[in-house]
Amino acid sequence: AWVTLTPGGEKVRVLDAGEVSACKELGNTTVSLLAKVAGINRNEAQVEKELSLLARNSAADMGGDTVVPITAVKEGKRTYTVYKCVGAADK
């Protein structure tokens, strides 16, 4: 894999929009990587997996613990909403 999780990213979950109703929205993050190498398309599932890893790392940097994809993967790019779920209901 070209992308690795940071220690903070390891603690971030990827959920669906219906699973974050009790969470606090922190903002969005758009992540991207090469979808083609030497003019050849990379495996779509692998690109999606690596974008998810990048989003988890970015969410950790923003103080979040959960990401929800909000756009489709297009040309190696995807946008996620970042949430803080753990302890969010306590505030």
N, C-alpha and C positions, 0 to 999 in steps of 0.2 A: 504494500500500500504506500502511496505517496504522502498520505496525510496521517498524522498521529495525534492522539488526544493529549492535551496538556493535563496535569493533575487536576486542575479545576474543571476542565471539560469532561473528565471521567465522571463527575458528579451530576452532570446535566442530562436530563431525560428529553426524549422526543415524544410528544403526545399529539393527539388530535384536538381540534378546536373545542369539541364537546367536553373535553376532560380538564379544562383550565378555568371553569366558571368561578372557582373560589380563589383564583390566583390574581396577583397584581401585575398588570402589563407594564413592562419597562421600556419598550420601544421595539424597533425592528433592526435586523441585521441582514445585509445582503452579502452573500459569499459567492466566490467564483473560483474556477480552476479551468485548466485546459480540458476541453471536451474532445479535442482532436490532437493526435500526435502524428507528426509527419504526414498530415493530410488525411489520416485515417481516424474515423470516429472511435472513441473509446467505448467500452461496454457501458450501457446506460445504467445498469444496476450499480456498477462500481462507481460511476460518476455521482449518482444519487447518494450512495453510502458516504463517499468522501465529502460531499457538500454538507451532509448531516454532521460529520465530525468537525468540520470547520465551523459550522453554526454553533455546535456545543462549546467549542473553544471560545468563540466570540461571546456567547451568552455568559460564560464564566467571567470573562473580562468586564462585562456589564453588571455583574452582581446577580445574574439570574441563575435559576436552577432547572428551567424547562424551556424548550423551544417548540414552536408549532409552525410547520411549513405553510406559507400562505400563497405561494405562487408555484407554478409548475417549473420543472427544470428546463431552461432554455439556453442553449449555447454555453453550457457549463456554469450557469448562474441560477441562483434561487434566493428568494427572500423568506425570512422566518420572523415571527414575532417572538420576542423574548419575555418570559414571565418569571416572577418570583412566587413560588407556590408554598414552599416550606415556611411556616410561620406567617403567611399572608393573612390567614383568617384571624389571627390573634391581634391584628392591628386595626 
